[in-house]
Amino acid sequence: MPAATTEAESIEPQSLKKLSIKSLKRALDLFSPVHGQFPPPDAEAKKIRLSHKMKVAYGGVEPVSQPPRQPDRSNEQTGTSSALALPGPEGSKSTQKGVTENALVVGPTFQPKGLNSIATSGKSTTVIPANVSSYERNFSTSALMERIPSRWPRPEWHAPWKNYRVIQGHLGWVRSVAFDPSNEWFCTGSADRTIKIWDVATGVLKLTLTGHIEQVRGLAVSNRHTYMFSAGDDKQVKCWDLEQNKVIRSYHGHLSGVYCLALHPTLDVLLTGGRDSVCRVWDIRTKMQIFALTGHDNTVCSVFTRPTDPQVVTGSHDTTIKFWDLRYGKTMTTLTHHKKSVRAMTLHPKENAFASASADNTKKFSLPKGEFCHNMLSQQKTIINAMAVNEDGVMVTGGDNGSIWFWDWKSGHSFQQSETIVQPGSLESEAGIYAACYDQTGSRLVTCEADKTIKMWKEDENATPETHPVNFKPPKEIRRF
């Protein structure tokens, strides 16, 4: 007896790490004999699991009594049973020949067989007796369905955008921007009542135009004529001849400040929306007002046009988006999905779809009917003043708090969330983005900001999918409004 105690005491001292590794190895040897492979499915465990799921789903439903069926004579000769074959694992219990009662057979293959399947002894099958209640036979339940992977489209990879140039020159908030169709210059309108024209390649000031007596809120450059159009808080809409660099026409009729402006792509028609809740349609040459599109209850702050119906789409502070029939000057459709002011909208250059931004959400709609597609997958949680999208499907939204978010158009995933940096000497509260526009190629972005600067952005050439992977999780629930 003393010898046994001495033998028990002479145990080799081992560290805690070595003991835990030993224990882990022992557990692996015990429970996973074939490393790197899943253990074979256990038929009995699967049967218990399915039975429990069905009882949970249909425990309170009384089984329906069914009249006894006449046995099938043709099947008796071959020793078959009228059975329902369902997929089951290999190695299940075999059936005896000559089973003639109605039974539920869990078959060996993964393809479900039809009724009256032959249960021979060569194949491994499991027989569940037919005297089980009816809810145990009902396998087409939501509790037993396999989980389907999300059908939400995966976002395409886009390189992150970076600020590569800051242009200074305006003496007030920069409120509007538009690009020349030749992509050589762009113009900006400001609260200092001037319009400045800048070179795209170098960012050098080329020209300053004066004439407005309030801040310039809207700009557009015609691709059919040598004209530029501007609108401002002074109720004026002006047409500038860029060969003479002076105003050649003014369009009078707005009762208050003009907040947005758009040119029709195929007709000589100009559209302006303002604080008088009206979108006005002007003939460019004759200066006549063709229509006053009335129906909004508050300021019309965003408008865009397209060649086919609906040719005019307006967004307003009354939270609605309206489609207009340009032939009769009447409302075609009113979209009431937003809960806050629709301050910005953008039309996709290729697809028949547009996006609208509000403080509550950014939403995507299809055209021409205006069917709601989906919300963007995250909320910027600020007032969004500007948005734009290019042909590559990169949408940008600029907020009142200086946040600039880049989105994948197809999936609605925000792949980059940046904050603009205010210029030295500016207040932190002046980090606001009022306008954004891509150039004609979609490779350069210009943002106009409250710190009196214009910032130019481009994609990071050094970024790769490995350095900036897409961190995307499909949404669990999809909102229908």
KOLNU-664123 format. One record per residue (C-alpha): residue number from 1; x, y, z; residue in one letter. Coordinates in nm, 3 decimals, m for minus. Each point is the difference from the previous one (the first is absolute). Last residue first. Layout:
KOLPA     k         u         v         w   r
KOLPA   NUM         X         Y         Z   a
...
% end
This chain:
KOLPA     k         u         v         w   r
KOLPA   481    m4.184     5.190    m4.804   f
KOLPA   480     0.037    m0.377    m0.022   r
KOLPA   479     0.279    m0.028     0.255   r
KOLPA   478     0.230    m0.299    m0.045   i
KOLPA   477     0.090    m0.198     0.308   e
KOLPA   476     0.328    m0.174     0.070   k
KOLPA   475     0.206     0.237    m0.216   p
KOLPA   474     0.302    m0.147    m0.178   p
KOLPA   473     0.330     0.056     0.183   k
KOLPA   472     0.279     0.172    m0.190   f
KOLPA   471     0.355     0.095     0.099   n
KOLPA   470     0.148     0.028    m0.347   v
KOLPA   469     0.378    m0.034     0.021   p
KOLPA   468     0.228     0.307    m0.020   h
KOLPA   467     0.362    m0.124    m0.016   t
KOLPA   466    m0.094    m0.334    m0.158   e
KOLPA   465    m0.261     0.145    m0.239   p
KOLPA   464     0.272     0.239    m0.121   t
KOLPA   463     0.073     0.368     0.072   a
KOLPA   462     0.305     0.163    m0.158   n
KOLPA   461    m0.195     0.207    m0.254   e
KOLPA   460    m0.218     0.165     0.269   d
KOLPA   459    m0.305     0.128    m0.186   e
KOLPA   458    m0.038     0.374    m0.056   k
KOLPA   457    m0.127     0.301     0.194   w
KOLPA   456    m0.005     0.375    m0.058   m
KOLPA   455    m0.089     0.244     0.279   k
KOLPA   454    m0.148     0.346    m0.051   i
KOLPA   453     0.046     0.240     0.290   t
KOLPA   452    m0.214     0.267     0.169   k
KOLPA   451    m0.009    m0.192     0.337   d
KOLPA   450    m0.363    m0.088    m0.080   a
KOLPA   449     0.094    m0.245    m0.273   e
KOLPA   448    m0.021    m0.080    m0.367   c
KOLPA   447     0.102    m0.352    m0.099   t
KOLPA   446     0.162    m0.098    m0.331   v
KOLPA   445     0.046    m0.364    m0.101   l
KOLPA   444     0.237    m0.134    m0.264   r
KOLPA   443    m0.011    m0.338    m0.177   s
KOLPA   442    m0.362     0.022    m0.120   g
KOLPA   441     0.111     0.074    m0.358   t
KOLPA   440    m0.222     0.308    m0.040   q
KOLPA   439     0.104     0.143     0.338   d
KOLPA   438    m0.183    m0.104     0.314   y
KOLPA   437    m0.204     0.251     0.201   c
KOLPA   436    m0.054     0.090     0.363   a
KOLPA   435    m0.175     0.294     0.165   a
KOLPA   434    m0.059     0.139     0.351   y
KOLPA   433     0.252    m0.188     0.215   i
KOLPA   432     0.032     0.127     0.357   g
KOLPA   431     0.305     0.028     0.225   a
KOLPA   430    m0.073     0.359     0.098   e
KOLPA   429    m0.100    m0.111     0.351   s
KOLPA   428     0.367    m0.069     0.076   e
KOLPA   427     0.064     0.371    m0.054   l
KOLPA   426     0.238     0.113    m0.270   s
KOLPA   425     0.346     0.153     0.057   g
KOLPA   424     0.182    m0.299    m0.143   p
KOLPA   423    m0.218    m0.177    m0.257   q
KOLPA   422    m0.261    m0.249     0.111   v
KOLPA   421     0.079    m0.369    m0.047   i
KOLPA   420    m0.269    m0.212    m0.167   t
KOLPA   419    m0.102    m0.315     0.181   e
KOLPA   418     0.007    m0.335    m0.176   s
KOLPA   417    m0.218    m0.310    m0.011   q
KOLPA   416     0.104    m0.252    m0.263   q
KOLPA   415    m0.158    m0.328    m0.120   f
KOLPA   414    m0.362     0.095     0.072   s
KOLPA   413    m0.202    m0.296    m0.130   h
KOLPA   412    m0.310     0.076    m0.207   g
KOLPA   411     0.040    m0.324    m0.199   s
KOLPA   410     0.005     0.128    m0.357   k
KOLPA   409     0.104     0.360     0.061   w
KOLPA   408     0.305    m0.072     0.216   d
KOLPA   407     0.019     0.298     0.231   w
KOLPA   406     0.247     0.277     0.090   f
KOLPA   405    m0.071     0.214     0.304   w
KOLPA   404     0.105     0.361     0.058   i
KOLPA   403    m0.056     0.133     0.351   s
KOLPA   402     0.041     0.376     0.041   g
KOLPA   401    m0.284     0.044     0.251   n
KOLPA   400    m0.249     0.121    m0.261   d
KOLPA   399     0.051    m0.316    m0.201   g
KOLPA   398     0.145    m0.104    m0.333   g
KOLPA   397    m0.110    m0.314    m0.182   t
KOLPA   396     0.207    m0.188    m0.256   v
KOLPA   395    m0.110    m0.281    m0.230   m
KOLPA   394     0.252    m0.228    m0.169   v
KOLPA   393    m0.175    m0.214    m0.263   g
KOLPA   392     0.276     0.011    m0.261   d
KOLPA   391    m0.210     0.234    m0.214   e
KOLPA   390     0.013     0.276     0.263   n
KOLPA   389    m0.237     0.099     0.281   v
KOLPA   388    m0.064     0.335     0.171   a
KOLPA   387    m0.142     0.126     0.329   m
KOLPA   386    m0.026     0.332     0.180   a
KOLPA   385    m0.179     0.158     0.294   n
KOLPA   384    m0.036    m0.296     0.235   i
KOLPA   383    m0.126     0.101     0.345   i
KOLPA   382     0.167    m0.237     0.246   t
KOLPA   381    m0.035    m0.356     0.121   k
KOLPA   380     0.210    m0.161    m0.277   q
KOLPA   379    m0.216    m0.310     0.021   q
KOLPA   378     0.115    m0.343    m0.109   s
KOLPA   377    m0.118    m0.263    m0.248   l
KOLPA   376    m0.134     0.240    m0.262   m
KOLPA   375    m0.374    m0.046    m0.023   n
KOLPA   374    m0.154    m0.222    m0.264   h
KOLPA   373    m0.166    m0.014    m0.341   c
KOLPA   372    m0.310     0.222     0.026   f
KOLPA   371    m0.193     0.006    m0.326   e
KOLPA   370     0.009     0.339    m0.174   g
KOLPA   369    m0.181    m0.113    m0.313   k
KOLPA   368     0.258     0.119    m0.256   p
KOLPA   367     0.234    m0.064     0.175   l
KOLPA   366     0.123    m0.193     0.301   s
KOLPA   365     0.046     0.148     0.345   f
KOLPA   364     0.292    m0.001     0.247   k
KOLPA   363    m0.024     0.147     0.348   k
KOLPA   362     0.233     0.191     0.230   t
KOLPA   361    m0.143     0.029     0.349   n
KOLPA   360    m0.144     0.220     0.273   d
KOLPA   359     0.186     0.326    m0.072   a
KOLPA   358    m0.093    m0.033    m0.366   s
KOLPA   357     0.169    m0.123    m0.313   a
KOLPA   356    m0.154    m0.114    m0.326   s
KOLPA   355     0.137    m0.257    m0.241   a
KOLPA   354    m0.086    m0.054    m0.364   f
KOLPA   353    m0.060    m0.292    m0.234   a
KOLPA   352    m0.019    m0.080    m0.368   n
KOLPA   351     0.365    m0.102    m0.008   e
KOLPA   350     0.283     0.168    m0.190   k
KOLPA   349     0.063     0.351     0.139   p
KOLPA   348    m0.178    m0.069     0.332   h
KOLPA   347    m0.217     0.300     0.089   l
KOLPA   346     0.076     0.188     0.320   t
KOLPA   345    m0.218     0.157     0.267   m
KOLPA   344     0.069     0.241     0.285   a
KOLPA   343    m0.198     0.201     0.255   r
KOLPA   342    m0.291    m0.239     0.049   v
KOLPA   341    m0.133     0.144     0.326   s
KOLPA   340    m0.085    m0.260     0.266   k
KOLPA   339    m0.228    m0.305     0.030   k
KOLPA   338     0.078    m0.147    m0.341   h
KOLPA   337    m0.213    m0.263    m0.175   h
KOLPA   336    m0.272     0.236    m0.127   t
KOLPA   335     0.051    m0.036    m0.375   l
KOLPA   334    m0.245     0.204    m0.212   t
KOLPA   333    m0.072    m0.109    m0.356   t
KOLPA   332    m0.102     0.160    m0.332   m
KOLPA   331    m0.046     0.363     0.111   t
KOLPA   330    m0.114     0.233    m0.275   k
KOLPA   329     0.175     0.242    m0.239   g
KOLPA   328    m0.180    m0.147    m0.302   y
KOLPA   327     0.288    m0.115    m0.219   r
KOLPA   326     0.264     0.018     0.275   l
KOLPA   325    m0.176    m0.268     0.202   d
KOLPA   324     0.149     0.039     0.347   w
KOLPA   323     0.130    m0.251     0.254   f
KOLPA   322    m0.016     0.123     0.360   k
KOLPA   321     0.218    m0.079     0.301   i
KOLPA   320    m0.148     0.075     0.343   t
KOLPA   319     0.153     0.107     0.333   t
KOLPA   318    m0.173     0.346     0.002   d
KOLPA   317     0.353     0.143    m0.026   h
KOLPA   316    m0.012    m0.103    m0.366   s
KOLPA   315     0.129    m0.233    m0.266   g
KOLPA   314    m0.074     0.043    m0.370   t
KOLPA   313     0.005    m0.239    m0.296   v
KOLPA   312    m0.050     0.126    m0.358   v
KOLPA   311     0.002    m0.209    m0.317   q
KOLPA   310    m0.206    m0.282     0.151   p
KOLPA   309    m0.009    m0.092    m0.279   d
KOLPA   308     0.298    m0.006    m0.235   t
KOLPA   307     0.300     0.233    m0.056   p
KOLPA   306     0.087     0.048     0.369   r
KOLPA   305    m0.023     0.290     0.244   t
KOLPA   304     0.117     0.068     0.356   f
KOLPA   303    m0.134     0.212     0.285   v
KOLPA   302     0.087     0.072     0.362   s
KOLPA   301    m0.104     0.266     0.255   c
KOLPA   300    m0.366     0.063    m0.079   v
KOLPA   299    m0.106     0.191     0.314   t
KOLPA   298    m0.331    m0.101     0.157   n
KOLPA   297    m0.349    m0.126    m0.076   d
KOLPA   296     0.084    m0.147    m0.341   h
KOLPA   295    m0.277    m0.007    m0.259   g
KOLPA   294     0.082     0.267    m0.257   t
KOLPA   293     0.200    m0.052    m0.319   l
KOLPA   292     0.001     0.349    m0.151   a
KOLPA   291     0.014    m0.067    m0.370   f
KOLPA   290     0.134     0.157    m0.320   i
KOLPA   289     0.151     0.313     0.157   q
KOLPA   288     0.128     0.208    m0.291   m
KOLPA   287     0.367     0.104    m0.026   k
KOLPA   286    m0.034    m0.035    m0.383   t
KOLPA   285     0.323    m0.196    m0.049   r
KOLPA   284     0.023    m0.215     0.313   i
KOLPA   283    m0.372    m0.084     0.025   d
KOLPA   282    m0.057    m0.022     0.374   w
KOLPA   281    m0.159    m0.263     0.224   v
KOLPA   280    m0.066     0.110     0.357   r
KOLPA   279     0.002    m0.228     0.304   c
KOLPA   278    m0.216     0.160     0.268   v
KOLPA   277     0.021    m0.010     0.381   s
KOLPA   276     0.077     0.379     0.016   d
KOLPA   275     0.336    m0.091     0.153   r
KOLPA   274     0.136    m0.110    m0.331   g
KOLPA   273     0.014    m0.235    m0.293   g
KOLPA   272     0.138     0.071    m0.346   t
KOLPA   271    m0.034    m0.193    m0.324   l
KOLPA   270     0.149     0.109    m0.336   l
KOLPA   269    m0.120    m0.117    m0.339   v
KOLPA   268     0.172    m0.009    m0.337   d
KOLPA   267    m0.083    m0.370    m0.030   l
KOLPA   266     0.229    m0.306    m0.003   t
KOLPA   265     0.182    m0.013     0.336   p
KOLPA   264    m0.238     0.234     0.190   h
KOLPA   263     0.202     0.238     0.212   l
KOLPA   262    m0.028     0.008     0.380   a
KOLPA   261    m0.016     0.263     0.277   l
KOLPA   260    m0.039     0.002     0.373   c
KOLPA   259    m0.056     0.247     0.286   y
KOLPA   258    m0.163     0.306    m0.156   v
KOLPA   257    m0.085     0.259     0.269   g
KOLPA   256    m0.352     0.142     0.005   s
KOLPA   255    m0.286     0.098    m0.232   l
KOLPA   254     0.153    m0.158    m0.309   h
KOLPA   253    m0.118     0.157    m0.324   g
KOLPA   252     0.286     0.165    m0.186   h
KOLPA   251     0.242    m0.183    m0.230   y
KOLPA   250     0.305     0.207    m0.091   s
KOLPA   249     0.179    m0.012    m0.334   r
KOLPA   248     0.336     0.108    m0.150   i
KOLPA   247     0.213     0.012     0.313   v
KOLPA   246     0.369     0.043    m0.075   k
KOLPA   245     0.311    m0.204    m0.076   n
KOLPA   244    m0.013     0.084    m0.376   q
KOLPA   243     0.068    m0.351    m0.127   e
KOLPA   242    m0.133    m0.151     0.323   l
KOLPA   241    m0.346     0.153    m0.052   d
KOLPA   240    m0.158     0.002     0.346   w
KOLPA   239    m0.368    m0.075     0.061   c
KOLPA   238    m0.134     0.134     0.331   k
KOLPA   237    m0.268    m0.113     0.246   v
KOLPA   236    m0.079     0.265     0.259   q
KOLPA   235    m0.199    m0.034     0.323   k
KOLPA   234     0.292     0.168     0.189   d
KOLPA   233     0.067    m0.332     0.180   d
KOLPA   232     0.174    m0.122    m0.312   g
KOLPA   231    m0.018    m0.171    m0.337   a
KOLPA   230     0.265    m0.047    m0.268   s
KOLPA   229     0.001    m0.121    m0.358   f
KOLPA   228     0.301    m0.047    m0.230   m
KOLPA   227    m0.027     0.025    m0.375   y
KOLPA   226     0.222    m0.095    m0.293   t
KOLPA   225    m0.280    m0.221    m0.132   h
KOLPA   224    m0.092    m0.370    m0.014   r
KOLPA   223     0.199    m0.132     0.299   n
KOLPA   222    m0.141     0.274     0.222   s
KOLPA   221     0.171     0.081     0.329   v
KOLPA   220    m0.206     0.001     0.320   a
KOLPA   219     0.028     0.192     0.328   l
KOLPA   218    m0.223     0.041     0.309   g
KOLPA   217     0.017     0.178     0.337   r
KOLPA   216     0.187     0.323    m0.080   v
KOLPA   215    m0.007     0.223     0.309   q
KOLPA   214    m0.169     0.340    m0.039   e
KOLPA   213     0.052     0.302    m0.230   i
KOLPA   212     0.085    m0.203    m0.308   h
KOLPA   211     0.201     0.168    m0.275   g
KOLPA   210     0.363    m0.094     0.038   t
KOLPA   209     0.204    m0.253    m0.199   l
KOLPA   208     0.353    m0.101     0.098   t
KOLPA   207     0.230    m0.172    m0.252   l
KOLPA   206     0.287    m0.247    m0.035   k
KOLPA   205     0.084    m0.091     0.361   l
KOLPA   204     0.264    m0.276     0.008   v
KOLPA   203    m0.095    m0.352     0.117   g
KOLPA   202     0.271    m0.149    m0.225   t
KOLPA   201    m0.180    m0.268    m0.203   a
KOLPA   200    m0.359     0.112     0.055   v
KOLPA   199     0.057     0.371    m0.072   d
KOLPA   198    m0.231     0.217     0.208   w
KOLPA   197    m0.293     0.231    m0.080   i
KOLPA   196    m0.131     0.222     0.280   k
KOLPA   195    m0.358     0.119     0.047   i
KOLPA   194    m0.039     0.289     0.243   t
KOLPA   193    m0.260     0.099     0.259   r
KOLPA   192     0.237    m0.054     0.301   d
KOLPA   191    m0.244    m0.279     0.098   a
KOLPA   190     0.161    m0.206    m0.275   s
KOLPA   189    m0.043    m0.150    m0.343   g
KOLPA   188     0.255    m0.237    m0.148   t
KOLPA   187     0.099    m0.068    m0.359   c
KOLPA   186     0.192    m0.289    m0.156   f
KOLPA   185     0.264    m0.014    m0.268   w
KOLPA   184     0.148    m0.232    m0.265   e
KOLPA   183    m0.257    m0.280     0.016   n
KOLPA   182    m0.133     0.082    m0.352   s
KOLPA   181    m0.357    m0.014     0.141   p
KOLPA   180     0.097     0.271     0.257   d
KOLPA   179    m0.058    m0.104     0.359   f
KOLPA   178    m0.242     0.153     0.251   a
KOLPA   177     0.033     0.113     0.364   v
KOLPA   176    m0.221     0.164     0.262   s
KOLPA   175     0.002     0.148     0.354   r
KOLPA   174     0.355     0.109     0.085   v
KOLPA   173    m0.032     0.190     0.328   w
KOLPA   172     0.158     0.344    m0.023   g
KOLPA   171     0.317     0.179    m0.111   l
KOLPA   170     0.083    m0.239    m0.283   h
KOLPA   169     0.363    m0.051    m0.098   g
KOLPA   168     0.130    m0.322     0.152   q
KOLPA   167     0.046    m0.335    m0.173   i
KOLPA   166     0.093    m0.311     0.201   v
KOLPA   165     0.153    m0.287    m0.199   r
KOLPA   164     0.067    m0.373     0.045   y
KOLPA   163    m0.282    m0.114     0.228   n
KOLPA   162    m0.015    m0.378     0.003   k
KOLPA   161    m0.247    m0.257    m0.126   w
KOLPA   160     0.003    m0.365     0.102   p
KOLPA   159     0.032    m0.256    m0.281   a
KOLPA   158    m0.323    m0.174    m0.086   h
KOLPA   157    m0.077    m0.370     0.045   w
KOLPA   156    m0.341    m0.104    m0.123   e
KOLPA   155    m0.263    m0.044     0.265   p
KOLPA   154    m0.162    m0.342     0.046   r
KOLPA   153    m0.358    m0.010    m0.117   p
KOLPA   152    m0.257    m0.093     0.269   w
KOLPA   151    m0.107    m0.359    m0.065   r
KOLPA   150     0.091    m0.106     0.353   s
KOLPA   149     0.077    m0.370     0.044   p
KOLPA   148    m0.300    m0.232     0.049   i
KOLPA   147    m0.026    m0.176     0.335   r
KOLPA   146    m0.123    m0.355    m0.055   e
KOLPA   145    m0.366    m0.048     0.072   m
KOLPA   144    m0.095    m0.216     0.298   l
KOLPA   143    m0.167     0.264     0.218   a
KOLPA   142    m0.163     0.156    m0.305   s
KOLPA   141    m0.183    m0.321    m0.060   t
KOLPA   140     0.000    m0.242    m0.292   s
KOLPA   139     0.074    m0.307     0.215   f
KOLPA   138    m0.359    m0.075     0.092   n
KOLPA   137     0.027    m0.361     0.115   r
KOLPA   136     0.047     0.093     0.365   e
KOLPA   135    m0.311     0.218    m0.025   y
KOLPA   134    m0.201    m0.305    m0.106   s
KOLPA   133     0.054    m0.204     0.318   s
KOLPA   132     0.218    m0.309    m0.006   v
KOLPA   131    m0.180    m0.328    m0.093   n
KOLPA   130     0.189    m0.022    m0.328   a
KOLPA   129     0.315    m0.132     0.160   p
KOLPA   128     0.329     0.182    m0.075   i
KOLPA   127     0.212    m0.224    m0.218   v
KOLPA   126     0.367     0.080    m0.050   t
KOLPA   125     0.175    m0.093    m0.320   t
KOLPA   124     0.334    m0.155    m0.096   s
KOLPA   123    m0.023    m0.142    m0.348   k
KOLPA   122     0.058    m0.369    m0.082   g
KOLPA   121    m0.300    m0.109     0.211   s
KOLPA   120    m0.242     0.147    m0.248   t
KOLPA   119    m0.240     0.284     0.071   a
KOLPA   118    m0.169     0.061    m0.336   i
KOLPA   117    m0.152     0.346    m0.032   s
KOLPA   116    m0.378     0.022    m0.001   n
KOLPA   115     0.009     0.381     0.011   l
KOLPA   114     0.273     0.199    m0.166   g
KOLPA   113     0.362     0.026     0.099   k
KOLPA   112     0.170     0.292     0.175   p
KOLPA   111     0.362     0.048    m0.120   q
KOLPA   110     0.253    m0.014     0.286   f
KOLPA   109     0.027    m0.374    m0.013   t
KOLPA   108    m0.037    m0.257     0.278   p
KOLPA   107    m0.376     0.009     0.047   g
KOLPA   106    m0.209     0.099     0.300   v
KOLPA   105    m0.310    m0.215    m0.040   v
KOLPA   104    m0.335     0.112     0.138   l
KOLPA   103    m0.230    m0.299     0.027   a
KOLPA   102    m0.325    m0.139    m0.133   n
KOLPA   101     0.006    m0.373     0.082   e
KOLPA   100     0.116    m0.273    m0.237   t
KOLPA    99     0.358    m0.067     0.106   v
KOLPA    98     0.098    m0.313    m0.194   g
KOLPA    97     0.372     0.036     0.013   k
KOLPA    96     0.154     0.124     0.322   q
KOLPA    95     0.124     0.351     0.025   t
KOLPA    94     0.360     0.101     0.066   s
KOLPA    93     0.095     0.231     0.283   k
KOLPA    92     0.197     0.309    m0.101   s
KOLPA    91     0.362    m0.018    m0.111   g
KOLPA    90    m0.031     0.266    m0.265   e
KOLPA    89    m0.196     0.311     0.087   p
KOLPA    88    m0.358     0.082    m0.085   g
KOLPA    87    m0.195     0.162    m0.279   p
KOLPA    86    m0.375    m0.064     0.001   l
KOLPA    85    m0.192    m0.290    m0.143   a
KOLPA    84    m0.376     0.000     0.061   l
KOLPA    83    m0.131    m0.350     0.024   a
KOLPA    82    m0.259    m0.233    m0.151   s
KOLPA    81     0.199    m0.313     0.080   s
KOLPA    80     0.186    m0.238    m0.223   t
KOLPA    79     0.028    m0.381     0.003   g
KOLPA    78     0.014    m0.036    m0.379   t
KOLPA    77    m0.337    m0.173    m0.016   q
KOLPA    76    m0.156     0.236     0.251   e
KOLPA    75     0.071     0.306    m0.222   n
KOLPA    74    m0.234    m0.112    m0.276   s
KOLPA    73    m0.276    m0.074     0.248   r
KOLPA    72    m0.005     0.355     0.149   d
KOLPA    71    m0.152    m0.012     0.345   p
KOLPA    70    m0.341     0.168     0.032   q
KOLPA    69     0.030     0.317     0.209   r
KOLPA    68    m0.139     0.046     0.348   p
KOLPA    67    m0.196     0.322     0.045   p
KOLPA    66     0.210     0.289     0.144   q
KOLPA    65    m0.034     0.144     0.350   s
KOLPA    64     0.129     0.358     0.012   v
KOLPA    63     0.260     0.054     0.272   p
KOLPA    62    m0.088     0.274     0.248   e
KOLPA    61     0.221     0.307    m0.027   v
KOLPA    60     0.152     0.125     0.326   g
KOLPA    59     0.336    m0.171    m0.047   g
KOLPA    58     0.039     0.130    m0.356   y
KOLPA    57     0.317     0.213     0.004   a
KOLPA    56     0.154    m0.127     0.323   v
KOLPA    55    m0.100    m0.359    m0.078   k
KOLPA    54     0.143     0.034    m0.349   m
KOLPA    53     0.331     0.128     0.131   k
KOLPA    52     0.020    m0.283     0.257   h
KOLPA    51    m0.063    m0.264    m0.265   s
KOLPA    50     0.260     0.152    m0.226   l
KOLPA    49     0.261    m0.002     0.278   r
KOLPA    48    m0.081    m0.354     0.109   i
KOLPA    47     0.027    m0.128    m0.358   k
KOLPA    46     0.327     0.185    m0.052   k
KOLPA    45     0.145    m0.146     0.319   a
KOLPA    44    m0.099    m0.351    m0.107   e
KOLPA    43     0.149     0.043    m0.345   a
KOLPA    42     0.338     0.125     0.126   d
KOLPA    41     0.181     0.193    m0.269   p
KOLPA    40     0.358    m0.111    m0.074   p
KOLPA    39     0.264     0.206     0.187   p
KOLPA    38     0.121     0.307    m0.185   f
KOLPA    37     0.345    m0.024    m0.146   q
KOLPA    36     0.328     0.179     0.079   g
KOLPA    35     0.103    m0.253     0.265   h
KOLPA    34    m0.150    m0.348    m0.025   v
KOLPA    33    m0.031    m0.129     0.359   p
KOLPA    32    m0.195     0.306     0.112   s
KOLPA    31    m0.154    m0.061     0.343   f
KOLPA    30     0.258    m0.209     0.183   l
KOLPA    29     0.316     0.093    m0.184   d
KOLPA    28    m0.100     0.365     0.009   l
KOLPA    27    m0.076    m0.018     0.373   a
KOLPA    26     0.334    m0.166     0.068   r
KOLPA    25     0.181     0.263    m0.203   k
KOLPA    24    m0.175     0.275     0.196   l
KOLPA    23     0.088    m0.164     0.332   s
KOLPA    22     0.363    m0.034    m0.103   k
KOLPA    21     0.008     0.365    m0.111   i
KOLPA    20    m0.153     0.101     0.335   s
KOLPA    19     0.257    m0.206     0.191   l
KOLPA    18     0.289     0.150    m0.194   k
KOLPA    17    m0.126     0.354     0.064   k
KOLPA    16    m0.049    m0.066     0.370   l
KOLPA    15     0.361    m0.117     0.034   s
KOLPA    14     0.086    m0.356     0.086   q
KOLPA    13     0.164    m0.153     0.311   p
KOLPA    12     0.079    m0.371    m0.057   e
KOLPA    11    m0.194    m0.206     0.250   i
KOLPA    10     0.193    m0.176     0.282   s
KOLPA     9    m0.282     0.032     0.252   e
KOLPA     8    m0.199    m0.291    m0.140   a
KOLPA     7     0.306    m0.228     0.012   e
KOLPA     6     0.068     0.104     0.360   t
KOLPA     5    m0.364    m0.070     0.089   t
KOLPA     4     0.015    m0.345    m0.157   a
KOLPA     3     0.317    m0.091     0.191   a
KOLPA     2    m0.167     0.095     0.329   p
KOLPA     1    m0.278    m0.249    m0.080   m
% end
